[in-house]
Amino acid sequence: MNTAFKLFIRKGYQGTSLNSIAKESGLTKGGIYHYFDSKEDLYYQVLEDYFTPNEIPEWLQNIELDIKALIWRGFESLEEKKKYIQDLVGSDNDDAILHYYNFLYEATRKYPEFQRAIDESDKLKIGILTAAFKKAQERGEIRQDLDPEILSFELDALLQQLSYLNFVNPGIKKDQNMFKRLFDNYWIRLKV
């Protein structure tokens, strides 16, 4: 399944054959059929394995931090996310992000239940962030006039976009302090 996953993420469903999976994994095509009914069955099981964990991102696992430290951890996590995607795809090249997003798009169009899994994961993140922003308002760390749920959605969207830009934007590659500068600018809008 690991071999199939790597091929599906790099070449897509259509671009991956059972012959190539067999060759890469050291199995025969018959050996694959011993475990899976078809390429479709193998693909679905690979997706099921990938989309099943509904884990909270590591940077969000301690919302008792002051909100500024928590948000900074989100910005710091961008490099870890880049490495994670490169490892998944098996490439240090910047096109790893394109393979990753193509994989997600193809999987969620073919099987909408996996889009629902992503949506549930996003909902969980937004819920945790909303609770953290509410606590921060109660402690007087951020402005009271800001909607915690909107702040959560905005921060999540910003971090997702920066994750993509971390691969493709030359300005981010040239300026090693760009994430810190973006964080500082973001924080100015929140603080009391």
TIVEX-653484 format. One line per 4 residues: number of its first residue (from 1); for each residue x, y, z of N, C-alpha, C. Coordinates in steps of 0.1 Angstrom, whole numbers. Example, Ala and Ser with C-alpha at 12.3 -4.5 7.8 and 13.67 -1.06 7.14 Angstrom:
2
1) 132 -57 78 123 -45 78 132 -33 78; 128 -22 71 137 -11 71 129 0 79 .
END
This chain:
192
1) 8 -12 0 0 0 0 9 13 0; 20 12 7 29 24 7 34 27 -7; 38 16 -14 43 18 -28 32 24 -37; 20 18 -35 8 23 -43 6 38 -40 .
5) 6 41 -27 3 55 -23 13 64 -30; 26 61 -29 36 69 -36 34 71 -51; 30 61 -57 27 61 -72 15 69 -74; 4 67 -67 -8 74 -69 -6 89 -66 .
9) 2 93 -56 3 107 -53 12 114 -64; 22 106 -70 30 112 -80 24 112 -94; 17 101 -97 12 99 -111 -3 100 -112; -10 100 -101 -25 100 -102 -30 86 -104 .
13) -43 85 -103 -49 72 -105 -47 67 -119; -50 75 -129 -49 71 -143 -35 68 -147; -26 75 -142 -12 73 -145 -4 62 -138; -11 55 -129 -6 44 -122 -12 31 -126 .
17) -4 22 -130 -9 8 -134 -5 -2 -123; -13 -13 -123 -10 -24 -114 4 -29 -117; 8 -29 -130 21 -34 -133 32 -26 -127; 30 -12 -127 41 -4 -121 41 -6 -105 .
21) 29 -8 -99 29 -10 -85 36 -23 -82; 33 -33 -90 39 -46 -88 54 -45 -89; 59 -39 -99 73 -37 -102 80 -30 -90; 74 -18 -86 80 -10 -75 80 -17 -62 .
25) 70 -25 -60 68 -32 -46 75 -46 -46; 80 -51 -57 86 -64 -57 76 -75 -57; 64 -72 -59 53 -83 -60 50 -86 -75; 43 -97 -77 38 -99 -90 24 -93 -91 .
29) 19 -91 -103 5 -86 -104 -5 -95 -97; -2 -108 -98 -11 -118 -91 -10 -117 -76; 2 -113 -71 4 -111 -57 -5 -99 -52; -6 -89 -60 -14 -78 -57 -29 -82 -56 .
33) -33 -90 -66 -47 -95 -67 -50 -105 -55; -40 -110 -49 -42 -118 -37 -48 -110 -25; -43 -97 -25 -48 -88 -14 -59 -78 -18; -60 -75 -31 -69 -65 -36 -77 -70 -48 .
37) -89 -67 -48 -98 -71 -59 -94 -65 -73; -89 -52 -72 -87 -45 -84 -78 -33 -81; -74 -26 -91 -67 -13 -89 -76 -3 -81; -88 -3 -85 -98 5 -78 -99 2 -63 .
41) -99 -11 -60 -100 -15 -46 -87 -11 -39; -75 -12 -45 -63 -8 -39 -63 7 -37; -67 14 -47 -67 29 -46 -76 33 -34; -88 27 -33 -97 31 -23 -91 28 -9 .
45) -85 17 -8 -79 13 5 -67 22 9; -60 26 -1 -49 36 1 -55 49 6; -66 54 0 -72 66 3 -78 65 17; -85 54 20 -91 52 33 -80 53 44 .
49) -69 47 42 -58 47 51 -53 61 53; -51 69 42 -46 82 43 -56 92 50; -69 91 46 -79 101 51 -85 97 64; -82 85 70 -89 81 82 -84 89 94 .
53) -71 91 96 -66 98 108 -72 113 108; -79 116 118 -84 129 119 -76 137 130; -63 138 128 -55 143 139 -55 158 139; -53 163 151 -52 177 153 -37 181 150 .
57) -35 191 142 -21 195 139 -13 197 152; -1 193 152 8 194 164 8 208 170; 8 218 162 9 232 167 -3 236 175; -14 229 173 -27 232 179 -30 224 192 .
61) -21 215 195 -23 206 206 -22 211 220; -18 224 221 -17 230 235 -23 244 234; -36 245 235 -43 258 234 -42 266 247; -35 260 257 -33 267 269 -22 278 268 .
65) -14 277 258 -4 287 255 -11 301 254; -3 311 256 -9 324 253 -11 325 238; -21 332 234 -25 332 220 -14 336 210; -5 345 214 5 350 205 15 338 203 .
69) 18 330 213 27 319 212 21 308 203; 8 306 205 0 296 197 0 299 183; -3 312 180 -3 316 166 11 315 159; 21 319 167 35 318 162 38 303 159 .
73) 34 294 167 36 280 164 30 276 151; 18 282 148 12 279 135 21 283 123; 26 295 125 35 300 114 48 292 114; 53 288 125 65 279 125 63 266 119 .
77) 50 261 120 47 248 115 48 247 99; 48 258 93 48 259 78 60 251 72; 72 252 78 83 245 73 82 230 75; 76 226 87 73 212 89 63 206 79 .
81) 53 214 76 43 210 66 49 208 52; 58 217 49 65 216 36 73 202 36; 80 200 46 88 187 47 79 175 46; 68 176 53 58 165 54 53 162 39 .
85) 49 172 32 44 171 18 55 165 9; 67 170 11 78 165 3 81 150 6; 80 147 18 82 132 22 71 124 16; 58 129 17 47 121 12 49 119 -3 .
89) 53 129 -10 54 128 -25 67 121 -29; 77 121 -20 90 115 -23 98 124 -32; 97 137 -30 104 147 -38 108 159 -30; 120 164 -32 124 177 -26 121 189 -35 .
93) 116 186 -47 113 196 -56 101 204 -53; 100 216 -57 88 225 -54 75 219 -61; 76 211 -71 64 206 -77 57 195 -68; 63 192 -57 57 183 -47 43 188 -43 .
97) 42 201 -42 29 207 -38 18 204 -48; 22 205 -61 13 202 -72 8 188 -72; 17 179 -70 14 164 -69 4 162 -57; 7 169 -46 -1 167 -34 -15 172 -36 .
101) -16 184 -41 -30 190 -44 -37 182 -55; -30 178 -65 -37 170 -75 -42 157 -69; -34 151 -61 -38 138 -54 -51 141 -46; -51 151 -38 -63 155 -30 -75 157 -38 .
105) -73 165 -49 -84 168 -58 -90 156 -64; -81 148 -70 -86 136 -77 -93 126 -67; -87 125 -55 -93 115 -45 -107 120 -41; -108 133 -38 -121 138 -32 -131 140 -43 .
109) -128 141 -56 -138 141 -66 -143 127 -69; -134 118 -68 -138 104 -71 -146 98 -60; -142 102 -47 -148 97 -35 -152 108 -26; -164 114 -27 -167 126 -19 -166 123 -4 .
113) -167 111 1 -166 109 15 -152 113 21; -142 114 12 -129 118 17 -129 134 17; -137 140 9 -138 155 11 -145 158 24; -155 150 27 -161 151 40 -152 149 52 .
117) -142 140 50 -132 138 61 -123 151 62; -119 157 51 -112 169 51 -120 180 58; -132 181 54 -141 191 60 -143 189 75; -144 177 79 -145 174 94 -132 178 101 .
121) -121 175 95 -108 179 101 -107 194 102; -111 201 91 -110 216 91 -120 221 102; -131 215 103 -141 219 113 -135 218 127; -128 207 130 -122 204 142 -111 215 145 .
125) -103 218 135 -93 228 137 -99 242 140; -109 245 133 -116 258 135 -122 259 149; -128 248 154 -133 247 167 -123 249 178; -111 243 176 -101 244 186 -95 258 186 .
129) -93 264 174 -88 278 173 -98 288 179; -111 285 176 -121 294 181 -121 294 197; -120 283 203 -119 282 217 -106 289 222; -95 288 215 -83 295 219 -84 310 218 .
133) -91 314 207 -93 329 206 -102 334 217; -113 327 220 -122 331 231 -115 332 244; -106 322 247 -99 322 260 -89 334 260; -83 337 248 -74 349 247 -82 362 250 .
137) -94 363 245 -102 375 247 -106 376 262; -109 364 268 -112 364 283 -100 369 291; -88 365 287 -76 369 294 -71 383 290; -77 389 280 -74 403 276 -62 403 267 .
141) -59 392 260 -47 391 252 -49 397 238; -62 397 233 -65 402 220 -78 410 221; -80 418 211 -92 427 210 -105 420 212; -114 426 219 -127 420 222 -137 421 211 .
145) -134 431 201 -144 433 191 -142 424 179; -133 414 180 -131 405 169 -139 392 171; -144 387 160 -152 374 161 -142 362 161; -142 355 172 -132 344 174 -133 333 162 .
149) -146 330 158 -147 320 147 -142 325 134; -145 338 131 -139 344 119 -124 344 119; -118 348 131 -104 348 133 -98 334 130; -105 324 135 -100 311 133 -100 307 119 .
153) -111 310 112 -112 306 98 -101 314 90; -99 327 93 -89 335 86 -75 330 88; -72 326 101 -58 321 104 -56 308 97; -66 299 97 -64 286 90 -62 288 75 .
157) -70 297 69 -69 299 55 -55 306 52; -51 315 60 -38 321 58 -27 311 59; -27 302 68 -17 292 70 -17 282 58; -29 278 54 -30 269 42 -24 276 29 .
161) -27 289 27 -22 296 16 -7 297 17; -2 300 29 13 302 30 20 288 29; 13 278 32 19 264 30 21 262 15; 12 266 7 13 265 -8 24 275 -13 .
165) 24 287 -8 33 297 -13 48 294 -8; 49 286 2 62 282 7 69 274 -4; 62 267 -13 67 260 -24 70 268 -36; 61 278 -39 62 284 -52 65 299 -52 .
169) 66 306 -41 68 320 -41 83 323 -39; 89 330 -49 103 333 -48 107 342 -36; 97 351 -33 100 360 -22 102 353 -9; 94 343 -6 95 335 6 108 328 6 .
173) 112 323 -5 125 316 -6 137 325 -3; 136 337 -8 147 347 -6 148 352 8; 136 355 14 136 361 27 133 351 38; 143 347 45 141 337 55 134 342 67 .
177) 131 355 68 124 360 79 109 363 75; 105 359 63 92 363 58 81 358 67; 81 346 72 71 341 80 70 349 93; 82 352 99 82 361 111 76 374 108 .
181) 79 380 97 74 393 93 59 393 91; 54 382 85 40 380 83 33 378 96; 39 370 105 33 368 118 32 381 126; 43 389 126 43 402 133 32 411 128 .
185) 30 412 115 20 420 109 6 415 112; 4 402 113 -9 396 116 -12 399 131; -2 398 140 -4 400 154 -8 414 157; -2 424 150 -5 438 152 -20 440 151 .
189) -27 433 142 -42 435 141 -50 429 152; -44 420 160 -52 413 170 -49 419 184; -38 424 187 -34 427 200 -42 439 205; -43 440 219 -51 450 225 -43 463 224 .
END
